[in-house]
Amino acid sequence: MTLAAPLAAQQMIAECDARLGAQDRVNSRGQPLGSVCAVVQQDRANVHRFGKRDGLDLSDPLFGDPKMRKRIMESCRLAPGYAYLQESVFNGTGHGIVVRGRVFNRNGTLEIVVSERAG
């Protein structure tokens, strides 16, 4: 994840690519997850808490903190035009799909916008 230069009222504070694979589609108790944002949250827990990375998972400066990981579900949304990710993540192969998460500070509110990583 890289930090971006601050902007006025809304700023991108971090950006990260993650492969959402089979191990990310279930929670820590092995129960299936139901949304892309839940899978992103589990991916970050797998990277930071459990040391389980898929091939393209990158570390980030925010979600090593368990309190910040808990905020993913309330702050996450799919970018416009990426609703298809819901089906792609859950109907894909075990290798997973690579997404890009952009974390914004929007007037003091955390917002995580998920899209598919290009290329």
C-alpha positions in Angstrom: 0.0 0.0 0.0 1.3 3.5 -0.7 0.4 6.7 0.9 -0.9 9.5 -1.3 -0.3 13.2 -1.0 -3.0 15.0 1.0 -5.8 16.9 -0.8 -8.3 19.4 0.5 -11.5 18.1 2.1 -11.1 14.6 0.7 -7.8 12.8 0.4 -6.7 9.4 -0.6 -4.6 8.1 2.4 -3.7 4.7 1.2 -4.0 2.3 -1.8 -3.5 -1.5 -1.8 -3.9 -4.4 -4.2 -5.1 -7.8 -2.8 -5.9 -11.2 -4.3 -9.2 -12.3 -2.9 -8.7 -16.1 -2.9 -10.5 -19.1 -1.4 -9.0 -18.5 2.1 -10.4 -15.0 2.2 -14.0 -16.1 1.3 -14.5 -17.7 4.8 -14.2 -16.0 8.2 -11.7 -17.1 10.9 -14.2 -19.8 12.0 -14.5 -21.2 8.5 -18.0 -19.7 7.8 -18.7 -18.4 4.3 -18.7 -14.7 3.8 -21.4 -12.9 1.8 -20.0 -9.7 0.4 -16.9 -8.4 -1.3 -16.3 -6.0 1.6 -16.4 -8.9 4.1 -13.8 -10.7 2.0 -11.6 -7.6 1.8 -11.8 -7.4 5.6 -10.9 -11.1 6.0 -8.0 -10.7 3.5 -6.6 -7.9 5.6 -6.9 -10.1 8.7 -5.2 -13.0 6.9 -2.3 -10.7 5.9 -1.9 -8.9 9.2 -3.1 -11.2 11.9 -2.6 -14.7 10.5 0.3 -14.2 8.1 -1.6 -15.9 5.3 -1.0 -14.1 2.0 -2.2 -14.9 -1.5 0.3 -14.2 -4.3 -0.4 -10.5 -4.9 -1.4 -9.4 -1.4 0.4 -6.3 -0.3 0.8 -5.1 3.2 -0.7 -1.7 4.2 -0.1 0.9 6.9 -3.7 0.9 8.2 -5.2 -2.5 8.7 -2.6 -4.1 10.9 -4.6 -2.4 13.7 -7.6 -4.6 14.5 -9.8 -1.5 15.2 -9.1 -0.3 11.7 -9.9 -3.7 10.2 -13.3 -3.6 12.0 -14.1 -0.3 10.3 -13.8 -1.9 6.8 -17.4 -3.2 6.8 -18.9 0.1 7.7 -16.6 2.1 5.4 -16.4 -0.2 2.3 -18.2 0.0 -1.0 -17.7 -1.1 -4.6 -16.6 1.6 -7.0 -19.2 2.6 -9.7 -19.3 0.1 -12.5 -17.8 -2.8 -10.4 -21.0 -4.4 -9.0 -20.0 -7.5 -11.1 -17.2 -8.1 -8.5 -19.8 -9.6 -6.1 -20.4 -12.5 -8.5 -16.7 -12.7 -9.7 -15.3 -13.0 -6.2 -17.7 -15.8 -5.1 -18.0 -17.7 -8.4 -14.3 -17.5 -9.3 -11.6 -20.0 -9.0 -9.6 -20.7 -5.9 -6.9 -18.4 -7.3 -9.0 -15.4 -6.7 -9.5 -12.0 -8.3 -7.2 -9.1 -7.7 -8.8 -5.9 -6.4 -7.5 -2.5 -5.6 -8.7 -0.8 -2.5 -8.4 2.9 -2.2 -8.8 4.4 1.3 -10.1 8.0 1.5 -10.6 10.5 4.3 -13.8 12.3 3.4 -14.1 15.2 5.8 -13.1 13.0 8.7 -15.0 9.8 7.6 -13.1 6.8 6.4 -14.2 5.5 3.0 -12.8 2.4 1.2 -13.6 2.1 -2.5 -12.9 -1.3 -4.1 -12.4 -1.9 -7.8 -10.8 -4.6 -9.9 -7.1 -4.0 -10.4 -6.3 -3.3 -14.1 -3.6 -5.3 -15.8 
